[in-house]
Amino acid sequence: MSNLSHIEKVKESSLGLRGSITESLSDELTGAIREDDQALIKFHGMYQQDDRDRREERAAKKLDRLYTFMVRLRLPGGFLTADQWIAMHDVAGEHSTGVIKITTRQTIQLHGIYKSKIKPTMQAFNAAKLDSIATCGDINRNVLCSAHPKQSAIHEEIFAYADKISTLLMPKTKAWYEIWLDDEKVYDRKEEVDPLYQERYMPRKFKIAIAIPPNNDVDVYGNDIGLIAIIQDNQLKGFNVAIGGGLSTTHGNPETYARLATVIGFVEAGDKTLKAIYEILTVQRDYGNRSDRKMARLKYTVDRLGVKKYRAEVEERMGFKFEDPRIAEFNSRTDYYGWEQNHEGLWYYTVFVENGRILDDEQVALKEALLQVAKTGKVTFRFTTNQNVIISDVQPADKALIDSILQEFKIIEHTNGASALRKNAIACVALPTCPLALAEAQRYLPSLLSKIEPLLEKHGLTNENIITRMTGCPNGCGRSYISEIGFVGTGPGRYNLHLGGDHEGERLNRVYKENLDEEAILLELDQVFERFSRERFTAEKFGDFARRKQLV
């Protein structure tokens, strides 16, 4: 017990993730909650944050920091009904900053919720049959799946696995319902016996994604478990299973590193797939590092034990062996913008949402437009892992109505007008709310792209589809380490520039230049783009060029 990290002790003594959260909520002297509870509320789907833009101003006035909370929904595969969209819109307007933020994990989060507004927020979500259970914390988080039904004629069958996995890996504690919905208190803890998580939960966060080749839109190899659907003769045969992906690192700590998942075998669809996933988690639960949180992710356990030993342990627990991996190839990593039709004749419109921020501004009234679309009652919504939203399941007879709303609010013009570079760019939240951020990301990337776009035009590369990502710190929420151009924040206005990731998401990039300001970034990219334009092979992708020329 003595070598456990403090967070491990907090979890074990938390009475099923309850801690003293109820008491923290009733403390009116501060907008914050108690330190140990700050770890526990993550399991309830929220983080305590403060407005870092106002820290100095408030400190000068001897005021407490302006504490608020971020709440993240559990949306396996990123699916919402029209009624749920309307409810989310109303909650965002009443209790948060009003901005609906699509995350890179295919869900939404709301920022700026005051402590007194958390319960009303949770209760409003529950009324819409939504919850935030297990979207943060040391537990399985929102399960990703290729979002667009165009991806496969059996997309819905594969998509259903996101919900099956999410349900399988849900914690047994009723603390969320008890604290936020005022449900009857559970006094007999035997009712909450949890064979998977026990009292310990996972050593660290755990992420799962499902990809449908040939499009690796979910960045499947960047997850603790990656499932690659194997489809033959229009039938789902099963999944290639990859383990040990994870992108977070720590500046100055060479023991931490980004890693792509390793394929360990094939498993048949159905119960065998679910059993394999479950036992991969139990091995990590039992063997993961619980003394050093920086070394606690599955990737470090896999490398410490070795892939063969980890696989053998999983096979012993699940009672059968993995088969040899089946052939699966990726050739893209993108969203299908605009109108697309699936095999059933239903229509889907993918809206470009820059950095996942749904709001009304001087450029476009995106939030109001999507509300009006939802109010027709003739659509559903799907979020993508590239932070966009798909207006989904539109009947042919209703397409003209939805299109007219998109035209009225200039959403089609907005989507068509975005450059190829901008459409494949991702940024994490970063400042002012993320406590880990060292530099800007979502607030800065749009203006930086506006300065990079003329460089591409200068070198005849305007239509080049270069996957670009920015994260405000080395934790990798913006998936910068798995992009062709990656920016990783090192301090205010400064970033490490990474190059050389491939277009398909099967190769990490590397640091090209360190600690650059904007002027230096633009100078370096100008020079690299010039070489790319002059020396590339026909149809060669930017990341492959950077690696071939040994720029990294």
NUTORKE-935568 format. One line per 4 residues: number of its first residue (from 1); their letters; for each residue z, y, x of C-alpha. Coordinates in steps of 0.1 Angstrom, whole numbers, m for minus. Example, Ala and Ser with C-alpha at 12.3 -4.5 7.8 and 13.67 -1.06 7.14 Angstrom:
<rotors>
1) as) 78/m45/123  71/m11/137 $
</rotors>
This chain:
<rotors>
1) msnl) 0/0/0  8/24/28  m28/26/40  m42/35/6 $
5) shie) m56/70/2  m36/94/m20  m62/91/m48  m58/53/m48 $
9) kvke) m21/57/m55  m28/83/m82  m52/58/m100  m28/29/m98 $
13) sslg) 1/49/m112  m19/67/m138  m11/45/m168  m47/38/m176 $
17) lrgs) m60/72/m164  m35/92/m185  m14/107/m158  1/139/m170 $
21) ites) m31/153/m184  m15/160/m218  13/180/m201  m13/198/m179 $
25) lsde) m32/209/m210  m2/224/m226  8/245/m196  m3/281/m206 $
29) ltga) 8/297/m173  m24/287/m156  m60/278/m164  m58/249/m140 $
33) ired) m43/215/m143  m20/196/m120  m34/184/m87  m32/146/m94 $
37) dqal) m47/152/m129  m77/169/m113  m86/134/m99  m80/116/m132 $
41) ikfh) m100/140/m154  m131/130/m135  m129/96/m152  m129/115/m185 $
45) gmyq) m162/131/m175  m151/165/m162  m144/185/m131  m120/214/m126 $
49) qddr) m140/243/m111  m136/281/m106  m161/310/m104  m164/314/m66 $
53) drre) m183/347/m72  m151/362/m85  m126/348/m60  m123/378/m38 $
57) eraa) m121/403/m67  m94/383/m85  m74/377/m52  m74/415/m46 $
61) kkld) m59/419/m80  m34/391/m73  m48/371/m101  m52/333/m103 $
65) rlyt) m87/320/m97  m109/319/m128  m105/282/m135  m129/265/m159 $
69) fmvr) m142/229/m164  m175/212/m163  m181/184/m189  m208/158/m184 $
73) lrlp) m221/135/m212  m226/97/m210  m263/93/m220  m276/59/m207 $
77) ggfl) m313/65/m199  m309/101/m210  m316/97/m247  m306/121/m275 $
81) tadq) m314/123/m312  m325/156/m328  m291/159/m345  m273/153/m313 $
85) wiam) m294/180/m296  m284/205/m323  m248/196/m318  m251/200/m280 $
89) hdva) m268/234/m284  m239/246/m307  m212/233/m284  m229/250/m254 $
93) gehs) m230/283/m273  m194/282/m286  m174/267/m257  m194/270/m224 $
97) tgvi) m216/295/m204  m244/286/m229  m266/271/m203  m275/234/m209 $
101) kitt) m278/218/m174  m299/187/m170  m286/167/m141  m304/145/m116 $
105) rqti) m286/116/m133  m305/120/m165  m278/136/m186  m265/171/m194 $
109) qlhg) m234/190/m183  m219/222/m196  m201/246/m173  m175/273/m178 $
113) iyks) m153/256/m204  m118/270/m205  m89/246/m205  m80/255/m241 $
117) kikp) m116/247/m252  m118/212/m237  m104/193/m267  m126/212/m292 $
121) tmqa) m156/204/m270  m148/167/m268  m141/165/m305  m174/182/m313 $
125) fnaa) m192/158/m291  m175/128/m307  m185/140/m341  m221/138/m329 $
129) klds) m214/103/m316  m214/114/m280  m188/111/m253  m181/118/m216 $
133) iatc) m164/86/m206  m169/75/m170  m195/101/m161  m175/111/m131 $
137) gdin) m148/95/m110  m145/62/m91  m164/42/m117  m199/33/m128 $
141) rnvl) m216/65/m138  m245/73/m161  m271/46/m158  m306/58/m151 $
145) csah) m339/44/m163  m376/55/m160  m377/80/m189  m413/81/m202 $
149) pkqs) m424/54/m226  m460/57/m212  m446/39/m182  m449/5/m198 $
153) aihe) m458/m12/m231  m424/m28/m229  m406/4/m219  m381/2/m247 $
157) eifa) m370/m34/m238  m364/m23/m202  m348/10/m213  m323/m9/m234 $
161) yadk) m308/m23/m202  m294/12/m194  m272/10/m225  m263/m27/m220 $
165) istl) m252/m20/m184  m233/11/m194  m214/m8/m221  m207/m38/m198 $
169) lmpk) m191/m15/m172  m171/8/m194  m134/10/m187  m111/m7/m212 $
173) tkaw) m85/21/m213  m83/41/m245  m70/72/m227  m101/93/m235 $
177) yeiw) m97/88/m273  m59/92/m271  m59/125/m251  m90/143/m264 $
181) ldde) m93/130/m300  m56/126/m307  m60/89/m315  m29/67/m319 $
185) kvyd) m12/62/m286  m15/27/m270  20/15/m262  12/m21/m252 $
189) rkee) m8/m19/m221  m19/m55/m225  m44/m42/m250  m61/m25/m221 $
193) vdpl) m63/m53/m196  m94/m46/m176  m108/m76/m156  m134/m54/m139 $
197) yqer) m116/m23/m129  m80/m36/m131  m56/m7/m122  m76/2/m91 $
201) ympr) m110/11/m105  m137/14/m78  m131/26/m43  m156/54/m50 $
205) kfki) m183/65/m74  m209/39/m84  m245/46/m94  m271/23/m110 $
209) aiai) m308/30/m117  m337/11/m132  m373/17/m121  m405/6/m137 $
213) ppnn) m432/3/m110  m455/19/m100  m435/51/m107  m403/55/m88 $
217) dvdv) m392/85/m108  m355/75/m107  m354/72/m69  m342/37/m73 $
221) ygnd) m333/31/m37  m309/60/m36  m284/41/m58  m256/17/m52 $
225) igli) m276/m8/m73  m313/m4/m79  m331/m26/m104  m369/m28/m101 $
229) aiiq) m385/m42/m133  m409/m71/m127  m435/m73/m154  m461/m100/m157 $
233) dnql) m485/m104/m186  m467/m77/m204  m434/m96/m203  m402/m86/m185 $
237) kgfn) m395/m115/m161  m365/m99/m145  m355/m75/m117  m356/m72/m80 $
241) vaig) m320/m62/m71  m313/m37/m43  m279/m27/m31  m263/m2/m9 $
245) ggls) m282/30/m15  m264/64/m13  m273/98/0  m241/116/7 $
249) tthg) m231/125/42  m206/149/59  m217/176/84  m202/168/118 $
253) npet) m192/133/110  m217/108/125  m200/79/108  m214/90/75 $
257) yarl) m251/87/67  m277/85/40  m289/49/33  m316/34/11 $
261) atvi) m307/3/m9  m317/m31/5  m335/m56/m18  m314/m88/m19 $
265) gfve) m334/m109/m43  m348/m114/m78  m328/m122/m109  m341/m133/m144 $
269) agdk) m338/m109/m173  m310/m112/m197  m275/m125/m190  m282/m133/m154 $
273) tlka) m291/m97/m147  m259/m85/m163  m238/m111/m145  m253/m101/m111 $
277) iyei) m246/m64/m117  m210/m72/m127  m203/m93/m97  m218/m68/m73 $
281) ltvq) m192/m44/m86  m164/m69/m82  m172/m75/m46  m173/m38/m39 $
285) rdyg) m140/m34/m58  m124/m60/m36  m139/m52/m2  m146/m15/m4 $
289) nrsd) m127/9/18  m97/24/0  m81/43/28  m109/66/38 $
293) rkma) m129/80/9  m157/93/31  m164/56/40  m157/41/5 $
297) rlky) m192/39/m10  m210/5/m13  m234/13/15  m206/12/40 $
301) tvdr) m193/m20/26  m227/m36/28  m232/m25/64  m197/m36/74 $
305) lgvk) m199/m71/58  m236/m75/64  m262/m79/37  m263/m117/40 $
309) kyra) m225/m120/36  m224/m96/7  m252/m114/m11  m235/m148/m5 $
313) evee) m202/m135/m19  m220/m122/m50  m238/m155/m55  m205/m175/m52 $
317) rmgf) m189/m153/m79  m219/m154/m103  m224/m191/m99  m262/m190/m91 $
321) kfed) m284/m178/m64  m308/m149/m62  m345/m159/m61  m368/m145/m35 $
325) pria) m379/m109/m44  m411/m106/m64  m439/m83/m54  m434/m47/m67 $
329) efns) m452/m16/m55  m446/21/m60  m473/47/m57  m458/78/m73 $
333) rtdy) m425/96/m80  m432/121/m108  m429/132/m144  m458/132/m168 $
337) ygwe) m460/168/m178  m476/179/m211  m488/157/m240  m490/119/m234 $
341) qnhe) m494/91/m259  m479/56/m256  m494/23/m267  m479/26/m302 $
345) glwy) m497/59/m308  m465/81/m305  m467/114/m287  m445/128/m259 $
349) ytvf) m444/162/m244  m427/167/m210  m414/203/m206  m410/217/m172 $
353) veng) m373/229/m168  m368/246/m135  m338/230/m118  m327/216/m152 $
357) rild) m314/249/m165  m321/252/m202  m315/288/m212  m333/319/m227 $
361) deqv) m343/344/m201  m369/371/m195  m395/345/m186  m392/320/m215 $
365) alke) m369/313/m245  m366/276/m236  m333/270/m253  m343/285/m286 $
369) allq) m376/267/m285  m360/233/m281  m335/241/m308  m364/249/m332 $
373) vakt) m381/216/m322  m349/197/m329  m345/213/m363  m378/198/m375 $
377) gkvt) m359/164/m374  m392/148/m363  m384/142/m326  m360/126/m302 $
381) frft) m353/138/m266  m353/121/m233  m341/136/m200  m358/128/m167 $
385) tnqn) m341/123/m134  m363/152/m122  m343/175/m145  m369/179/m172 $
389) viis) m369/171/m209  m393/150/m229  m399/158/m266  m402/122/m277 $
393) dvqp) m413/98/m304  m436/123/m322  m457/108/m350  m494/117/m349 $
397) adka) m490/136/m382  m462/157/m367  m478/166/m334  m495/198/m346 $
401) lids) m462/211/m359  m444/205/m326  m473/218/m306  m473/250/m327 $
405) ilqe) m436/256/m319  m443/250/m282  m472/274/m283  m452/301/m302 $
409) fkii) m425/301/m276  m450/298/m247  m435/265/m235  m470/250/m229 $
413) ehtn) m480/281/m210  m447/279/m190  m452/242/m182  m489/245/m173 $
417) gasa) m483/276/m152  m458/260/m128  m472/250/m94  m474/214/m82 $
421) lrkn) m447/223/m56  m424/237/m83  m429/208/m106  m417/184/m80 $
425) aiac) m387/204/m68  m350/196/m76  m318/216/m68  m282/208/m74 $
429) valp) m258/232/m91  m241/244/m60  m226/280/m62  m208/295/m79 $
433) tcpl) m191/266/m96  m193/236/m73  m162/237/m49  m181/217/m23 $
437) alae) m211/240/m20  m217/257/14  m249/274/3  m269/283/m28 $
441) aqry) m292/258/m44  m303/261/m81  m299/299/m80  m319/303/m48 $
445) lpsl) m346/276/m47  m369/293/m73  m372/325/m52  m377/305/m20 $
449) lski) m405/285/m37  m421/318/m46  m423/326/m9  m435/291/1 $
453) epll) m463/290/m25  m483/317/m8  m480/298/25  m496/267/8 $
457) ekhg) m523/289/m7  m529/304/28  m536/270/42  m556/257/13 $
461) ltne) m528/234/0  m521/250/m34  m525/218/m53  m506/197/m28 $
465) niit) m479/177/m45  m451/179/m20  m417/166/m32  m391/193/m23 $
469) rmtg) m354/193/m28  m324/214/m21  m287/207/m21  m259/232/m13 $
473) cpng) m240/208/8  m245/174/26  m233/154/m4  m268/149/m16 $
477) cgrs) m266/156/m53  m301/172/m51  m314/140/m33  m326/161/m4 $
481) yise) m325/132/20  m352/113/1  m378/141/m2  m408/152/18 $
485) igfv) m392/186/24  m354/187/21  m330/216/24  m294/209/30 $
489) gtgp) m269/238/30  m249/244/61  m234/279/52  m242/310/33 $
493) gryn) m280/315/34  m285/287/59  m300/252/57  m310/222/77 $
497) lhlg) m347/216/72  m356/179/67  m391/165/69  m408/131/69 $
501) gdhe) m396/113/37  m424/94/20  m440/102/m14  m428/70/m30 $
505) gerl) m391/73/m22  m390/44/1  m382/62/34  m355/88/43 $
509) nrvy) m364/120/59  m349/134/91  m336/167/104  m365/188/117 $
513) kenl) m346/221/125  m310/230/120  m291/259/104  m321/280/95 $
517) deea) m321/313/75  m349/321/51  m371/339/77  m369/309/100 $
521) ille) m376/284/72  m407/302/62  m419/305/98  m414/268/105 $
525) ldqv) m431/258/72  m460/281/79  m466/264/112  m462/229/99 $
529) ferf) m485/236/69  m512/250/93  m511/217/113  m511/196/81 $
533) srer) m541/214/68  m560/210/101  m549/176/113  m542/155/82 $
537) ftae) m561/123/73  m580/123/41  m556/121/11  m526/118/36 $
541) kfgd) m493/129/20  m473/156/37  m443/133/45  m465/107/60 $
545) farr) m482/133/82  m449/146/94  m438/111/104  m472/102/120 $
549) kqlv) m472/134/141  m436/126/151  m424/160/139  m392/141/132 $
</rotors>
